[in-house]
Amino acid sequence: MMMYNAPLDDMRFALNHVVDLPGVTSAIGKEDSISPDLVDAILEEAGKLATGVIATTNRDGDVSGARRNDDGTVTTPPGFADAYKAMAEGGWTAMDAEEEFGGQAMPMVVSSMVNEIWQSSNMAFALCHLLTQGQIYALQKAASPEQQAVFIPPMVEGRWTGTMNLTEPQAGTDLAAIRTKAVREDDHYRITGQKIYITYGEHDMAENIVHLVLARTPDAPAGVKGISVFIVPKFLVNEDGSLGERNDVHCVSLEKKLGIKGSPTAVLAYGESGGAIGYLVGEENKGLEIMFGMMNHARFAVGLQGLAVSERAYQQALYYAHDRKQGTPLGREDGDTIIHHPDVLRLLATMKSEITAMRALAALGGGALDLAHADPDQEDRAALLIPIIKGWLTERSLGLTSQAVQVHGGMGFIEDTGIAQHYRDARILPI
């Protein structure tokens, strides 16, 4: 089974010939700090970490999966914790955050290429970073300065991670039906309820987990207008920034899934012993507005996953086609590999062309988000592109990973080849 290699030349082409990286950095006032040489170095180093560390955990993560222990703790697959530590030590968890919180404020058009690398190397693993980035983005926009100072820097440093807690058993995607309660008590709230489908809701890769939880106060209006959002840390934080006592939130089970098996998808119970302590973000009943404020960021990130898993599947199919001998290709010699069969070439060429187009569109989307961040008048372009990126890239990932299985023939249906994992992993993305 071949190992993933970041498609650096393809990424450089997208940055320099599709999106005009110098033009974007100039427009957002970063032409002096973000040079082409720096971007090249970033991509090179990200590729090394992905190939040498993160990608090596992908297959084992799918086979062993995350495991909930009897005490409610969760053990991630072998190598996951070490890989996240390596990301943190290399400063990769700080790329997107603002400089005032210890981040690098890297343009989205650049960080998106790096995020593609992480997602290609191991999508189940990289989900932890993706969710943490999303929470940092939300807190930068909506949290109080005091909350930002406490919760953002440790996530930027990679010592803590973040989650999003929206879904409940009876609600599904209907957020108007959520029942989790938040009752005010002095300077905080007591949170009680249950959340499901919480990606990395419990794990062993960080010192603390910061949950962003949707809940209702007792006198909240009915429907989506009565939703508030709260910070609920796994461990409470002392005034000096050290970790205090365990909060009243616990993992009661992990979901058994079709794909991304290395990622622990938790069912979390809040308030089984009196109520978890939570801190209101923004104003009461404004939670949905805060969550929608980060929706473009989240949609873009999921679209990138579609590109990433397609690239990983393509690389594996290409390697297999160069290695596998089956029949005599038309106009070739006996013993030539299946890469010379016209239909295999058709499949691979189709995959490559679509992936190139997907990356180009993602680069344009990243550039549009950067321009919109610097100039609100540019928001309409980003608002147009991001849903297309999310929709098209994720839908096509199903077709492209299926084509990668087809290149393998019957062996693609056998788990030992590893190609079926990408097909299974991709299925979550359009959902």
ROLUM-873887 format. One record per residue (C-alpha): residue in one letter; z, x, y. Coordinates in nm, 2 decimals, decimal comma. Example, Ala and Ser with C-alpha at 12.3 -4.5 7.8 and 13.67 -1.06 7.14 Angstrom:
<site residuo="A" up="0,78" east="1,23" north="-0,45"/>
<site residuo="S" up="0,71" east="1,37" north="-0,11"/>
//
This chain:
<site residuo="M" up="0,00" east="0,00" north="0,00"/>
<site residuo="M" up="-0,11" east="0,15" north="0,33"/>
<site residuo="M" up="0,13" east="0,20" north="0,63"/>
<site residuo="Y" up="0,07" east="0,05" north="0,97"/>
<site residuo="N" up="-0,08" east="0,27" north="1,25"/>
<site residuo="A" up="-0,08" east="0,14" north="1,60"/>
<site residuo="P" up="-0,44" east="0,08" north="1,73"/>
<site residuo="L" up="-0,40" east="0,30" north="2,03"/>
<site residuo="D" up="-0,76" east="0,34" north="2,12"/>
<site residuo="D" up="-0,81" east="-0,04" north="2,11"/>
<site residuo="M" up="-0,51" east="-0,09" north="2,33"/>
<site residuo="R" up="-0,63" east="0,17" north="2,58"/>
<site residuo="F" up="-0,97" east="-0,01" north="2,59"/>
<site residuo="A" up="-0,81" east="-0,34" north="2,67"/>
<site residuo="L" up="-0,58" east="-0,19" north="2,94"/>
<site residuo="N" up="-0,85" east="0,01" north="3,11"/>
<site residuo="H" up="-1,17" east="-0,19" north="3,06"/>
<site residuo="V" up="-1,06" east="-0,55" north="3,03"/>
<site residuo="V" up="-0,75" east="-0,59" north="3,25"/>
<site residuo="D" up="-0,79" east="-0,30" north="3,50"/>
<site residuo="L" up="-0,44" east="-0,15" north="3,46"/>
<site residuo="P" up="-0,46" east="0,05" north="3,79"/>
<site residuo="G" up="-0,56" east="-0,26" north="3,97"/>
<site residuo="V" up="-0,26" east="-0,45" north="3,83"/>
<site residuo="T" up="-0,01" east="-0,18" north="3,90"/>
<site residuo="S" up="-0,14" east="-0,14" north="4,26"/>
<site residuo="A" up="-0,12" east="-0,52" north="4,32"/>
<site residuo="I" up="0,25" east="-0,52" north="4,21"/>
<site residuo="G" up="0,34" east="-0,20" north="4,40"/>
<site residuo="K" up="0,39" east="0,03" north="4,10"/>
<site residuo="E" up="0,08" east="0,25" north="4,12"/>
<site residuo="D" up="0,29" east="0,56" north="4,18"/>
<site residuo="S" up="0,54" east="0,50" north="3,90"/>
<site residuo="I" up="0,31" east="0,36" north="3,63"/>
<site residuo="S" up="0,03" east="0,61" north="3,58"/>
<site residuo="P" up="-0,23" east="0,61" north="3,30"/>
<site residuo="D" up="-0,08" east="0,92" north="3,15"/>
<site residuo="L" up="0,26" east="0,76" north="3,14"/>
<site residuo="V" up="0,12" east="0,45" north="2,97"/>
<site residuo="D" up="-0,06" east="0,67" north="2,71"/>
<site residuo="A" up="0,27" east="0,85" north="2,64"/>
<site residuo="I" up="0,46" east="0,52" north="2,60"/>
<site residuo="L" up="0,20" east="0,39" north="2,35"/>
<site residuo="E" up="0,19" east="0,71" north="2,15"/>
<site residuo="E" up="0,57" east="0,73" north="2,12"/>
<site residuo="A" up="0,60" east="0,36" north="2,03"/>
<site residuo="G" up="0,34" east="0,41" north="1,76"/>
<site residuo="K" up="0,53" east="0,70" north="1,61"/>
<site residuo="L" up="0,85" east="0,50" north="1,59"/>
<site residuo="A" up="0,67" east="0,20" north="1,45"/>
<site residuo="T" up="0,49" east="0,40" north="1,18"/>
<site residuo="G" up="0,78" east="0,64" north="1,09"/>
<site residuo="V" up="1,07" east="0,40" north="1,11"/>
<site residuo="I" up="1,01" east="0,03" north="1,16"/>
<site residuo="A" up="0,71" east="-0,03" north="0,94"/>
<site residuo="T" up="0,88" east="0,13" north="0,65"/>
<site residuo="T" up="1,13" east="-0,16" north="0,64"/>
<site residuo="N" up="0,87" east="-0,44" north="0,63"/>
<site residuo="R" up="0,81" east="-0,47" north="0,26"/>
<site residuo="D" up="1,18" east="-0,42" north="0,16"/>
<site residuo="G" up="1,28" east="-0,68" north="0,42"/>
<site residuo="D" up="1,05" east="-0,94" north="0,27"/>
<site residuo="V" up="1,16" east="-0,87" north="-0,09"/>
<site residuo="S" up="1,54" east="-0,85" north="-0,03"/>
<site residuo="G" up="1,57" east="-1,08" north="0,27"/>
<site residuo="A" up="1,88" east="-1,12" north="0,49"/>
<site residuo="R" up="2,20" east="-1,22" north="0,30"/>
<site residuo="R" up="2,50" east="-1,43" north="0,41"/>
<site residuo="N" up="2,83" east="-1,30" north="0,27"/>
<site residuo="D" up="3,13" east="-1,50" north="0,16"/>
<site residuo="D" up="3,32" east="-1,43" north="0,48"/>
<site residuo="G" up="3,03" east="-1,56" north="0,69"/>
<site residuo="T" up="2,89" east="-1,23" north="0,80"/>
<site residuo="V" up="2,53" east="-1,15" north="0,74"/>
<site residuo="T" up="2,38" east="-0,83" north="0,60"/>
<site residuo="T" up="2,02" east="-0,76" north="0,71"/>
<site residuo="P" up="1,77" east="-0,58" north="0,48"/>
<site residuo="P" up="1,80" east="-0,21" north="0,42"/>
<site residuo="G" up="1,69" east="0,00" north="0,73"/>
<site residuo="F" up="1,70" east="-0,29" north="0,98"/>
<site residuo="A" up="2,02" east="-0,18" north="1,15"/>
<site residuo="D" up="1,91" east="0,19" north="1,17"/>
<site residuo="A" up="1,57" east="0,09" north="1,31"/>
<site residuo="Y" up="1,73" east="-0,12" north="1,59"/>
<site residuo="K" up="1,96" east="0,17" north="1,67"/>
<site residuo="A" up="1,66" east="0,40" north="1,69"/>
<site residuo="M" up="1,49" east="0,15" north="1,93"/>
<site residuo="A" up="1,80" east="0,14" north="2,15"/>
<site residuo="E" up="1,85" east="0,52" north="2,15"/>
<site residuo="G" up="1,48" east="0,56" north="2,25"/>
<site residuo="G" up="1,52" east="0,32" north="2,55"/>
<site residuo="W" up="1,28" east="0,07" north="2,40"/>
<site residuo="T" up="1,52" east="-0,22" north="2,44"/>
<site residuo="A" up="1,52" east="-0,16" north="2,81"/>
<site residuo="M" up="1,15" east="-0,19" north="2,89"/>
<site residuo="D" up="1,13" east="-0,54" north="3,03"/>
<site residuo="A" up="1,46" east="-0,57" north="3,22"/>
<site residuo="E" up="1,51" east="-0,52" north="3,59"/>
<site residuo="E" up="1,62" east="-0,18" north="3,70"/>
<site residuo="E" up="1,95" east="-0,31" north="3,85"/>
<site residuo="F" up="2,06" east="-0,39" north="3,50"/>
<site residuo="G" up="1,96" east="-0,06" north="3,35"/>
<site residuo="G" up="1,60" east="-0,17" north="3,26"/>
<site residuo="Q" up="1,27" east="0,00" north="3,33"/>
<site residuo="A" up="1,10" east="-0,31" north="3,49"/>
<site residuo="M" up="0,78" east="-0,22" north="3,30"/>
<site residuo="P" up="0,48" east="-0,43" north="3,38"/>
<site residuo="M" up="0,42" east="-0,71" north="3,12"/>
<site residuo="V" up="0,07" east="-0,59" north="3,06"/>
<site residuo="V" up="0,22" east="-0,26" north="2,93"/>
<site residuo="S" up="0,52" east="-0,39" north="2,75"/>
<site residuo="S" up="0,31" east="-0,65" north="2,58"/>
<site residuo="M" up="0,11" east="-0,37" north="2,41"/>
<site residuo="V" up="0,44" east="-0,21" north="2,29"/>
<site residuo="N" up="0,57" east="-0,55" north="2,17"/>
<site residuo="E" up="0,25" east="-0,59" north="1,97"/>
<site residuo="I" up="0,33" east="-0,26" north="1,80"/>
<site residuo="W" up="0,68" east="-0,37" north="1,71"/>
<site residuo="Q" up="0,56" east="-0,71" north="1,58"/>
<site residuo="S" up="0,28" east="-0,55" north="1,37"/>
<site residuo="S" up="0,52" east="-0,30" north="1,21"/>
<site residuo="N" up="0,77" east="-0,56" north="1,10"/>
<site residuo="M" up="0,76" east="-0,91" north="1,25"/>
<site residuo="A" up="1,08" east="-1,03" north="1,09"/>
<site residuo="F" up="1,27" east="-0,73" north="1,23"/>
<site residuo="A" up="1,11" east="-0,75" north="1,58"/>
<site residuo="L" up="1,22" east="-1,11" north="1,62"/>
<site residuo="C" up="1,56" east="-0,99" north="1,72"/>
<site residuo="H" up="1,42" east="-0,79" north="2,01"/>
<site residuo="L" up="1,19" east="-1,07" north="2,11"/>
<site residuo="L" up="1,48" east="-1,32" north="2,13"/>
<site residuo="T" up="1,70" east="-1,07" north="2,32"/>
<site residuo="Q" up="1,42" east="-1,01" north="2,57"/>
<site residuo="G" up="1,38" east="-1,39" north="2,62"/>
<site residuo="Q" up="1,75" east="-1,43" north="2,69"/>
<site residuo="I" up="1,76" east="-1,13" north="2,94"/>
<site residuo="Y" up="1,46" east="-1,29" north="3,12"/>
<site residuo="A" up="1,65" east="-1,63" north="3,14"/>
<site residuo="L" up="1,97" east="-1,48" north="3,26"/>
<site residuo="Q" up="1,79" east="-1,27" north="3,52"/>
<site residuo="K" up="1,65" east="-1,59" north="3,66"/>
<site residuo="A" up="1,94" east="-1,83" north="3,63"/>
<site residuo="A" up="2,28" east="-1,67" north="3,57"/>
<site residuo="S" up="2,53" east="-1,59" north="3,83"/>
<site residuo="P" up="2,57" east="-1,22" north="3,95"/>
<site residuo="E" up="2,90" east="-1,20" north="3,76"/>
<site residuo="Q" up="2,74" east="-1,33" north="3,44"/>
<site residuo="Q" up="2,45" east="-1,10" north="3,48"/>
<site residuo="A" up="2,67" east="-0,79" north="3,52"/>
<site residuo="V" up="2,87" east="-0,88" north="3,21"/>
<site residuo="F" up="2,60" east="-0,99" north="2,96"/>
<site residuo="I" up="2,27" east="-0,83" north="3,06"/>
<site residuo="P" up="2,34" east="-0,45" north="3,05"/>
<site residuo="P" up="2,47" east="-0,44" north="2,69"/>
<site residuo="M" up="2,16" east="-0,62" north="2,57"/>
<site residuo="V" up="1,94" east="-0,39" north="2,77"/>
<site residuo="E" up="2,12" east="-0,09" north="2,61"/>
<site residuo="G" up="2,06" east="-0,24" north="2,26"/>
<site residuo="R" up="2,44" east="-0,27" north="2,19"/>
<site residuo="W" up="2,43" east="-0,65" north="2,20"/>
<site residuo="T" up="2,15" east="-0,90" north="2,11"/>
<site residuo="G" up="2,07" east="-1,25" north="2,22"/>
<site residuo="T" up="1,97" east="-1,58" north="2,07"/>
<site residuo="M" up="1,84" east="-1,92" north="2,18"/>
<site residuo="N" up="2,03" east="-2,23" north="2,04"/>
<site residuo="L" up="1,83" east="-2,55" north="2,09"/>
<site residuo="T" up="1,77" east="-2,73" north="1,77"/>
<site residuo="E" up="2,02" east="-2,96" north="1,58"/>
<site residuo="P" up="1,99" east="-3,12" north="1,24"/>
<site residuo="Q" up="1,93" east="-3,47" north="1,38"/>
<site residuo="A" up="1,72" east="-3,37" north="1,68"/>
<site residuo="G" up="1,44" east="-3,14" north="1,57"/>
<site residuo="T" up="1,22" east="-3,08" north="1,86"/>
<site residuo="D" up="1,35" east="-3,39" north="2,04"/>
<site residuo="L" up="1,60" east="-3,22" north="2,28"/>
<site residuo="A" up="1,69" east="-3,56" north="2,42"/>
<site residuo="A" up="1,88" east="-3,62" north="2,10"/>
<site residuo="I" up="2,11" east="-3,32" north="2,10"/>
<site residuo="R" up="2,48" east="-3,39" north="2,05"/>
<site residuo="T" up="2,65" east="-3,06" north="2,10"/>
<site residuo="K" up="2,94" east="-3,11" north="2,34"/>
<site residuo="A" up="3,07" east="-2,90" north="2,63"/>
<site residuo="V" up="3,41" east="-3,00" north="2,78"/>
<site residuo="R" up="3,53" east="-2,82" north="3,09"/>
<site residuo="E" up="3,85" east="-2,62" north="3,06"/>
<site residuo="D" up="3,95" east="-2,41" north="3,37"/>
<site residuo="D" up="3,67" east="-2,16" north="3,44"/>
<site residuo="H" up="3,49" east="-2,22" north="3,11"/>
<site residuo="Y" up="3,39" east="-2,49" north="2,86"/>
<site residuo="R" up="3,48" east="-2,57" north="2,50"/>
<site residuo="I" up="3,16" east="-2,60" north="2,29"/>
<site residuo="T" up="3,16" east="-2,81" north="1,97"/>
<site residuo="G" up="2,86" east="-2,89" north="1,75"/>
<site residuo="Q" up="2,60" east="-2,75" north="1,51"/>
<site residuo="K" up="2,28" east="-2,57" north="1,58"/>
<site residuo="I" up="2,00" east="-2,49" north="1,32"/>
<site residuo="Y" up="1,71" east="-2,25" north="1,30"/>
<site residuo="I" up="1,89" east="-1,98" north="1,50"/>
<site residuo="T" up="1,70" east="-1,66" north="1,47"/>
<site residuo="Y" up="1,94" east="-1,37" north="1,43"/>
<site residuo="G" up="2,23" east="-1,60" north="1,49"/>
<site residuo="E" up="2,44" east="-1,37" north="1,28"/>
<site residuo="H" up="2,37" east="-1,01" north="1,17"/>
<site residuo="D" up="2,50" east="-0,66" north="1,15"/>
<site residuo="M" up="2,26" east="-0,48" north="1,39"/>
<site residuo="A" up="2,47" east="-0,51" north="1,71"/>
<site residuo="E" up="2,83" east="-0,51" north="1,83"/>
<site residuo="N" up="2,80" east="-0,86" north="1,98"/>
<site residuo="I" up="2,57" east="-1,15" north="1,98"/>
<site residuo="V" up="2,52" east="-1,36" north="2,30"/>
<site residuo="H" up="2,42" east="-1,72" north="2,23"/>
<site residuo="L" up="2,24" east="-1,93" north="2,49"/>
<site residuo="V" up="2,34" east="-2,28" north="2,39"/>
<site residuo="L" up="2,21" east="-2,62" north="2,50"/>
<site residuo="A" up="2,49" east="-2,89" north="2,52"/>
<site residuo="R" up="2,60" east="-3,20" north="2,69"/>
<site residuo="T" up="2,91" east="-3,25" north="2,92"/>
<site residuo="P" up="3,10" east="-3,58" north="2,86"/>
<site residuo="D" up="2,96" east="-3,76" north="3,17"/>
<site residuo="A" up="2,61" east="-3,62" north="3,14"/>
<site residuo="P" up="2,31" east="-3,86" north="3,18"/>
<site residuo="A" up="2,13" east="-3,97" north="2,87"/>
<site residuo="G" up="1,82" east="-3,79" north="2,76"/>
<site residuo="V" up="1,69" east="-3,46" north="2,87"/>
<site residuo="K" up="1,83" east="-3,50" north="3,22"/>
<site residuo="G" up="2,18" east="-3,45" north="3,08"/>
<site residuo="I" up="2,14" east="-3,11" north="2,91"/>
<site residuo="S" up="2,32" east="-2,80" north="3,03"/>
<site residuo="V" up="2,30" east="-2,44" north="2,91"/>
<site residuo="F" up="2,59" east="-2,22" north="2,83"/>
<site residuo="I" up="2,65" east="-1,85" north="2,74"/>
<site residuo="V" up="2,86" east="-1,84" north="2,42"/>
<site residuo="P" up="2,93" east="-1,48" north="2,30"/>
<site residuo="K" up="3,02" east="-1,41" north="1,94"/>
<site residuo="F" up="3,31" east="-1,20" north="2,07"/>
<site residuo="L" up="3,47" east="-1,28" north="2,40"/>
<site residuo="V" up="3,45" east="-1,00" north="2,66"/>
<site residuo="N" up="3,75" east="-0,85" north="2,83"/>
<site residuo="E" up="3,76" east="-0,78" north="3,20"/>
<site residuo="D" up="3,69" east="-0,41" north="3,14"/>
<site residuo="G" up="3,38" east="-0,50" north="2,94"/>
<site residuo="S" up="3,53" east="-0,42" north="2,60"/>
<site residuo="L" up="3,51" east="-0,68" north="2,32"/>
<site residuo="G" up="3,80" east="-0,92" north="2,27"/>
<site residuo="E" up="3,88" east="-1,18" north="2,02"/>
<site residuo="R" up="3,63" east="-1,36" north="1,80"/>
<site residuo="N" up="3,49" east="-1,68" north="1,95"/>
<site residuo="D" up="3,49" east="-2,00" north="1,76"/>
<site residuo="V" up="3,13" east="-1,98" north="1,64"/>
<site residuo="H" up="3,04" east="-1,90" north="1,28"/>
<site residuo="C" up="2,74" east="-1,89" north="1,05"/>
<site residuo="V" up="2,77" east="-2,15" north="0,78"/>
<site residuo="S" up="2,44" east="-2,08" north="0,60"/>
<site residuo="L" up="2,10" east="-1,91" north="0,62"/>
<site residuo="E" up="1,78" east="-2,09" north="0,57"/>
<site residuo="K" up="1,55" east="-2,01" north="0,28"/>
<site residuo="K" up="1,21" east="-1,97" north="0,43"/>
<site residuo="L" up="0,84" east="-1,93" north="0,34"/>
<site residuo="G" up="0,80" east="-1,61" north="0,54"/>
<site residuo="I" up="0,98" east="-1,37" north="0,79"/>
<site residuo="K" up="1,24" east="-1,35" north="0,51"/>
<site residuo="G" up="1,40" east="-1,03" north="0,66"/>
<site residuo="S" up="1,50" east="-1,23" north="0,97"/>
<site residuo="P" up="1,83" east="-1,42" north="0,93"/>
<site residuo="T" up="1,77" east="-1,78" north="1,04"/>
<site residuo="A" up="2,12" east="-1,92" north="1,07"/>
<site residuo="V" up="2,30" east="-2,25" north="1,09"/>
<site residuo="L" up="2,57" east="-2,21" north="1,34"/>
<site residuo="A" up="2,89" east="-2,42" north="1,37"/>
<site residuo="Y" up="3,06" east="-2,43" north="1,71"/>
<site residuo="G" up="3,42" east="-2,54" north="1,76"/>
<site residuo="E" up="3,56" east="-2,57" north="1,40"/>
<site residuo="S" up="3,89" east="-2,44" north="1,53"/>
<site residuo="G" up="3,93" east="-2,60" north="1,87"/>
<site residuo="G" up="3,60" east="-2,52" north="2,04"/>
<site residuo="A" up="3,40" east="-2,21" north="2,12"/>
<site residuo="I" up="3,44" east="-2,07" north="2,47"/>
<site residuo="G" up="3,12" east="-2,10" north="2,68"/>
<site residuo="Y" up="3,02" east="-2,03" north="3,03"/>
<site residuo="L" up="2,79" east="-2,26" north="3,23"/>
<site residuo="V" up="2,46" east="-2,11" north="3,34"/>
<site residuo="G" up="2,34" east="-2,26" north="3,67"/>
<site residuo="E" up="2,45" east="-2,62" north="3,73"/>
<site residuo="E" up="2,54" east="-2,89" north="3,49"/>
<site residuo="N" up="2,25" east="-3,10" north="3,37"/>
<site residuo="K" up="1,99" east="-2,84" north="3,48"/>
<site residuo="G" up="1,97" east="-2,67" north="3,13"/>
<site residuo="L" up="1,62" east="-2,79" north="3,05"/>
<site residuo="E" up="1,48" east="-2,66" north="3,38"/>
<site residuo="I" up="1,63" east="-2,32" north="3,31"/>
<site residuo="M" up="1,48" east="-2,32" north="2,96"/>
<site residuo="F" up="1,14" east="-2,43" north="3,08"/>
<site residuo="G" up="1,16" east="-2,15" north="3,34"/>
<site residuo="M" up="1,13" east="-1,90" north="3,06"/>
<site residuo="M" up="0,87" east="-2,10" north="2,86"/>
<site residuo="N" up="0,57" east="-1,90" north="2,97"/>
<site residuo="H" up="0,75" east="-1,58" north="2,87"/>
<site residuo="A" up="0,83" east="-1,73" north="2,52"/>
<site residuo="R" up="0,48" east="-1,87" north="2,46"/>
<site residuo="F" up="0,33" east="-1,54" north="2,55"/>
<site residuo="A" up="0,56" east="-1,35" north="2,31"/>
<site residuo="V" up="0,47" east="-1,58" north="2,02"/>
<site residuo="G" up="0,10" east="-1,55" north="2,10"/>
<site residuo="L" up="0,14" east="-1,17" north="2,07"/>
<site residuo="Q" up="0,29" east="-1,22" north="1,73"/>
<site residuo="G" up="-0,03" east="-1,39" north="1,62"/>
<site residuo="L" up="-0,23" east="-1,09" north="1,73"/>
<site residuo="A" up="0,02" east="-0,85" north="1,58"/>
<site residuo="V" up="0,03" east="-1,00" north="1,23"/>
<site residuo="S" up="-0,35" east="-1,03" north="1,23"/>
<site residuo="E" up="-0,39" east="-0,66" north="1,31"/>
<site residuo="R" up="-0,14" east="-0,56" north="1,04"/>
<site residuo="A" up="-0,33" east="-0,77" north="0,78"/>
<site residuo="Y" up="-0,67" east="-0,64" north="0,89"/>
<site residuo="Q" up="-0,55" east="-0,28" north="0,85"/>
<site residuo="Q" up="-0,43" east="-0,34" north="0,50"/>
<site residuo="A" up="-0,75" east="-0,53" north="0,41"/>
<site residuo="L" up="-0,96" east="-0,24" north="0,54"/>
<site residuo="Y" up="-0,76" east="0,02" north="0,35"/>
<site residuo="Y" up="-0,79" east="-0,19" north="0,03"/>
<site residuo="A" up="-1,17" east="-0,23" north="0,08"/>
<site residuo="H" up="-1,21" east="0,15" north="0,11"/>
<site residuo="D" up="-1,01" east="0,21" north="-0,20"/>
<site residuo="R" up="-1,10" east="-0,07" north="-0,44"/>
<site residuo="K" up="-1,40" east="-0,03" north="-0,68"/>
<site residuo="Q" up="-1,55" east="-0,35" north="-0,82"/>
<site residuo="G" up="-1,91" east="-0,40" north="-0,92"/>
<site residuo="T" up="-2,20" east="-0,21" north="-0,77"/>
<site residuo="P" up="-2,26" east="-0,30" north="-0,40"/>
<site residuo="L" up="-2,61" east="-0,41" north="-0,30"/>
<site residuo="G" up="-2,83" east="-0,10" north="-0,25"/>
<site residuo="R" up="-2,54" east="0,14" north="-0,33"/>
<site residuo="E" up="-2,43" east="0,36" north="-0,63"/>
<site residuo="D" up="-2,21" east="0,26" north="-0,92"/>
<site residuo="G" up="-1,85" east="0,34" north="-0,83"/>
<site residuo="D" up="-1,88" east="0,28" north="-0,46"/>
<site residuo="T" up="-1,59" east="0,08" north="-0,31"/>
<site residuo="I" up="-1,60" east="-0,29" north="-0,21"/>
<site residuo="I" up="-1,63" east="-0,20" north="0,16"/>
<site residuo="H" up="-2,00" east="-0,18" north="0,09"/>
<site residuo="H" up="-2,04" east="-0,54" north="-0,04"/>
<site residuo="P" up="-2,21" east="-0,74" north="0,24"/>
<site residuo="D" up="-1,96" east="-1,03" north="0,22"/>
<site residuo="V" up="-1,66" east="-0,79" north="0,24"/>
<site residuo="L" up="-1,82" east="-0,63" north="0,54"/>
<site residuo="R" up="-1,87" east="-0,97" north="0,69"/>
<site residuo="L" up="-1,51" east="-1,06" north="0,65"/>
<site residuo="L" up="-1,38" east="-0,73" north="0,80"/>
<site residuo="A" up="-1,63" east="-0,74" north="1,09"/>
<site residuo="T" up="-1,53" east="-1,09" north="1,17"/>
<site residuo="M" up="-1,16" east="-1,00" north="1,16"/>
<site residuo="K" up="-1,21" east="-0,69" north="1,38"/>
<site residuo="S" up="-1,41" east="-0,88" north="1,64"/>
<site residuo="E" up="-1,16" east="-1,16" north="1,67"/>
<site residuo="I" up="-0,86" east="-0,93" north="1,69"/>
<site residuo="T" up="-1,04" east="-0,73" north="1,97"/>
<site residuo="A" up="-1,09" east="-1,06" north="2,16"/>
<site residuo="M" up="-0,73" east="-1,17" north="2,10"/>
<site residuo="R" up="-0,60" east="-0,84" north="2,23"/>
<site residuo="A" up="-0,83" east="-0,86" north="2,54"/>
<site residuo="L" up="-0,70" east="-1,21" north="2,61"/>
<site residuo="A" up="-0,34" east="-1,10" north="2,57"/>
<site residuo="A" up="-0,39" east="-0,82" north="2,81"/>
<site residuo="L" up="-0,54" east="-1,06" north="3,06"/>
<site residuo="G" up="-0,24" east="-1,28" north="3,01"/>
<site residuo="G" up="0,01" east="-0,99" north="3,06"/>
<site residuo="G" up="-0,17" east="-0,89" north="3,38"/>
<site residuo="A" up="-0,16" east="-1,25" north="3,50"/>
<site residuo="L" up="0,21" east="-1,27" north="3,45"/>
<site residuo="D" up="0,26" east="-0,95" north="3,64"/>
<site residuo="L" up="0,05" east="-1,07" north="3,93"/>
<site residuo="A" up="0,23" east="-1,41" north="3,93"/>
<site residuo="H" up="0,57" east="-1,23" north="3,93"/>
<site residuo="A" up="0,47" east="-1,04" north="4,25"/>
<site residuo="D" up="0,28" east="-1,33" north="4,41"/>
<site residuo="P" up="0,36" east="-1,69" north="4,34"/>
<site residuo="D" up="0,01" east="-1,79" north="4,46"/>
<site residuo="Q" up="-0,12" east="-1,62" north="4,13"/>
<site residuo="E" up="0,09" east="-1,85" north="3,91"/>
<site residuo="D" up="-0,19" east="-2,10" north="3,84"/>
<site residuo="R" up="-0,40" east="-1,83" north="3,65"/>
<site residuo="A" up="-0,10" east="-1,74" north="3,43"/>
<site residuo="A" up="-0,02" east="-2,11" north="3,37"/>
<site residuo="L" up="-0,38" east="-2,16" north="3,25"/>
<site residuo="L" up="-0,40" east="-1,85" north="3,02"/>
<site residuo="I" up="-0,06" east="-1,85" north="2,85"/>
<site residuo="P" up="-0,09" east="-2,18" north="2,66"/>
<site residuo="I" up="-0,44" east="-2,07" north="2,54"/>
<site residuo="I" up="-0,30" east="-1,74" north="2,43"/>
<site residuo="K" up="-0,01" east="-1,91" north="2,24"/>
<site residuo="G" up="-0,24" east="-2,17" north="2,08"/>
<site residuo="W" up="-0,55" east="-1,96" north="1,99"/>
<site residuo="L" up="-0,38" east="-1,64" north="1,88"/>
<site residuo="T" up="-0,13" east="-1,82" north="1,65"/>
<site residuo="E" up="-0,39" east="-2,06" north="1,50"/>
<site residuo="R" up="-0,63" east="-1,78" north="1,44"/>
<site residuo="S" up="-0,36" east="-1,56" north="1,28"/>
<site residuo="L" up="-0,36" east="-1,81" north="0,99"/>
<site residuo="G" up="-0,74" east="-1,77" north="0,94"/>
<site residuo="L" up="-0,74" east="-1,40" north="0,98"/>
<site residuo="T" up="-0,45" east="-1,33" north="0,74"/>
<site residuo="S" up="-0,62" east="-1,56" north="0,49"/>
<site residuo="Q" up="-0,93" east="-1,36" north="0,52"/>
<site residuo="A" up="-0,73" east="-1,04" north="0,45"/>
<site residuo="V" up="-0,61" east="-1,21" north="0,13"/>
<site residuo="Q" up="-0,97" east="-1,29" north="0,05"/>
<site residuo="V" up="-1,08" east="-0,93" north="0,08"/>
<site residuo="H" up="-0,82" east="-0,85" north="-0,19"/>
<site residuo="G" up="-0,97" east="-1,11" north="-0,42"/>
<site residuo="G" up="-0,74" east="-1,21" north="-0,70"/>
<site residuo="M" up="-0,50" east="-0,93" north="-0,62"/>
<site residuo="G" up="-0,44" east="-1,09" north="-0,28"/>
<site residuo="F" up="-0,26" east="-1,37" north="-0,46"/>
<site residuo="I" up="-0,03" east="-1,12" north="-0,63"/>
<site residuo="E" up="0,28" east="-1,03" north="-0,42"/>
<site residuo="D" up="0,28" east="-0,67" north="-0,54"/>
<site residuo="T" up="-0,01" east="-0,59" north="-0,30"/>
<site residuo="G" up="0,20" east="-0,70" north="0,00"/>
<site residuo="I" up="-0,09" east="-0,88" north="0,17"/>
<site residuo="A" up="0,04" east="-1,23" north="0,10"/>
<site residuo="Q" up="0,35" east="-1,15" north="0,31"/>
<site residuo="H" up="0,14" east="-1,14" north="0,63"/>
<site residuo="Y" up="-0,02" east="-1,48" north="0,53"/>
<site residuo="R" up="0,33" east="-1,63" north="0,48"/>
<site residuo="D" up="0,47" east="-1,47" north="0,79"/>
<site residuo="A" up="0,20" east="-1,60" north="1,01"/>
<site residuo="R" up="0,26" east="-1,97" north="0,91"/>
<site residuo="I" up="0,56" east="-2,00" north="1,14"/>
<site residuo="L" up="0,37" east="-1,91" north="1,46"/>
<site residuo="P" up="0,17" east="-2,22" north="1,53"/>
<site residuo="I" up="0,49" east="-2,43" north="1,47"/>
//
